[in-house]
Structure formats: C-alpha cells, structure tokens
Amino acid sequence: MAHHSGAVRHPAHHFHDALTVTIHFIRKNTVLVIAAALALVTSLIVPPDADYIGYFDFKTLTCLFCTLAVICALKNVRFFTKLAERIVVVSGNTRTAVLLLVYITFIGSMLLANDMALLTFLPLGYYVMSSAGKERYMAFTFIMQNIAANLGGMLTPFGNPQNLYLYEKFRIANGEFVKIMLFPFLLSVSLITLLCLVFVKGEKMQLKTRDFAPMPKVKVIIYLLLFAFSILLVFRTVPYYVGLILIPLALLFLDKSALLKVDYPLLFTFVFFFIFAGNMARIDIVENAVGALLSKNTLLVSALSCQFISNVPSAILLSEFTTDYRALLMGVNIGGAGTLIASLASLITLREFTSRYPEKTKKYIILFSVINFAFLLVLAVFCSFVLASGNFGLGF
C-alpha cells in the first residue's frame, strides 16, 4: 500500500494561511475595504431599491477601465520605461536628472492617471538615483514625483480619477475644464520646479544604461492608437460602450495579461463609493449638514475632506451636495496634497519608498508632510483668490 509523503496539514495552518492572505489583501487595498464597509453600513440605513442603479456612473467606470487596460499593455512592452530612460540618460547632472524624472511623472499623470504614472516612473527614479550613487536625494525625488503625479493630473479630465468623475457628473465642457484648472496647474509646475532647483545641487552624474531588446513596434503602434481611442471616449467623441467592446477584444488577441493587470480594486473602490455617496445623499440629516458646510466654502471643505477620506471619495460624496463644480474641482485636486491618505497615489509612493528603505520611513513621512502641507497651503490661498476674482484661464 502506498504511503503519502509529508505530514497532513493541521486545520490551524490553513486558518493561519487564510488569515495571512486576508491581512495582506486589506493592507494592500485599505481604501477598497473601507469603501465596501461604508457601502454596506449605508445600505442598512437606505435598503437597496430601484434608485440604486442611478448611483453608478457607467461611463466613468468604462473610461477608467479602458484607459487602465491600454496602459497595462503599453507597460508590458516597456514603452514608458524605454521612453523615460532615453530622456533621463541625456541629463548630465543630478539637478537635471531630478527635474526630468519629475517632469516625466508630471506629463505621465496627465496622460496615464496619477497612480499609474507613479507605478511606472518611481522605479525609474530609484534606478537613476541608486545607479548614480545619489541616494541621499531619493526621498526628495520620490516626494516630488508624488506631488507631480497628484498635481500634474489636474489639467486633464482623465489625469486624476476624481476629474473623470466630476467631468462626467457636471458635463463640464473641455475648454472650461482646462480653463478652471490652468492657473493652479501653472502655479504647481512653478513651485515644483523651484523646489528642485533650490534643493538639488547640479552635481555631475553618470548613469549605467540598460540594454533592452527592441520594442515590438507594431504592437506599440496599435496600443498607442488604442490609447488615443480611449481618450476619444473620455472626450465624448465616441460612445463609451463602443470602447467597452473594442478595447478588451483587441487586448484579448494582442495581450491577455494586460486585462488581468488592470487595477480592479480601484474600479471596485469607485463602485462602492458610488453606493455610499448615493445613500448618504438620501439621508436628510447628512444632506442638510454637508450642504450647509459646502455653501460656506466649497473649496476649503472639499480640500479638507480629502485629508481624511482621500480625493476620489471626497469628489463622489460632495458632488451630491453642491452645484459649485469649479470650487469642488479645484478643492479635490489641490486636496491631493497634504496627508498620506489625501490621495491613493501618496500611499503608492510610501509603499515604494519603504519597501526599499524601511529604516528611513519616519524621516520620509516628516519630509513628505512638510512639503505637502506647504503646497496645500499655498494652493488653497491662491485658488481662493482665483475663485473670488472669477478670472479663469487665459481666454479660452
């Protein structure tokens, strides 16, 4: 009779394994878990009914899914790394290298959304600084890349997830959207550039270039066309359901793994926050209290709200209680600066930094907080003046 090799695992081991997996999932997807809990609790107060279907913004969810899927495909062919490394290798000193890394992240957030820009370009920042022996600038570089990602995305409807939602919710015209966010955007670029020039010395540096195999050109061209197509969906040029059919179908044949790598927790976070916000808007006492606060100062209330519940949930929740979309849009964008939980992107940066330098976590958080709150304060004062003057943009 055959004997089984190895001891039979005790049920306690299975429980321990399941607990470890659960804790890891909660740590990695804290905002998703909180969103699900809030949706569940408010569903007990406002039981599910036919009105629930009206909570969901299907176009926002579709555009987010399509954009994230195409970005994953482009990442898989190393498009962003190749592009960024080519730019960074030309920099001859530390100051130029940091500025280029920050600008790449800035532009990336306008095109890729802030969290994807950081996941793409933070590893590049680490590679550049560590291979050139400039690790003393690592925390500063990561923090500036983080601010660039949060504030760079403010100019375009698809740059930050909360922008995409508010753009759809209030049917903001393209020209008006850019007009509202242009001055805060220009100030952010100026402040980021100034800090990099002041705090990073122009020391000589040499990078080790990495020899990559050539990119699959045909795939890259197709993915770039699909990316352009997903932007057309955002700008309402093409009906969103066409994108929902075409893009997954194309990736199914070209790169199935891109569909698997999409940030589904982010999409489900949106779903749960739609339920939470929809239910909160139907609770009279909440509607009256939040409405009263927003009527006093929409900009400051929305920026402060981000500090405690992050910018995406703040946008979804507060949009139910105000029609002042200009102040709300500014508030949830500048509100991404501040605390570590003000933006999901900031938690991504913290995770990337501490996984490499766990012993420097405390120093990182102090430096992060000082720089971020300084940005928040300056931008809040500036945006208050812009809103009071009613002077938006440069005559769009």
RAMO-V512433 format. One line per field, one symbol per residue. psi: psi as a letter, one per 40 degrees, with the letter a starting at -180 (. if undefined). A space follows every 10 residues. Layout:
psi: ???
//
This chain:
psi: hhhhiiihhi dddddddddd ddddddddfd dddddddddd dddddgihad eddedhgddd dddddddddd ddddddefdd ddddddddde heiddddddd dddddddddd deiddddddd eddddddddd deffeeeddd dddddddddd ddeddidedi ddddddddde fhiddddddd eddddddddd ddddddddeh ifiiihihih hiiiigdddd dddddddddd ddddefdhhd dddddddddd ddddgddddd eigddddddd dddddddddd eehddddddd ddddddgddd ddddddddei ddddddddee eiegdddddd deddedibid ediddddddd ddddddgdee dddddddddd dddddddddd ddddddddde ghaff.
//
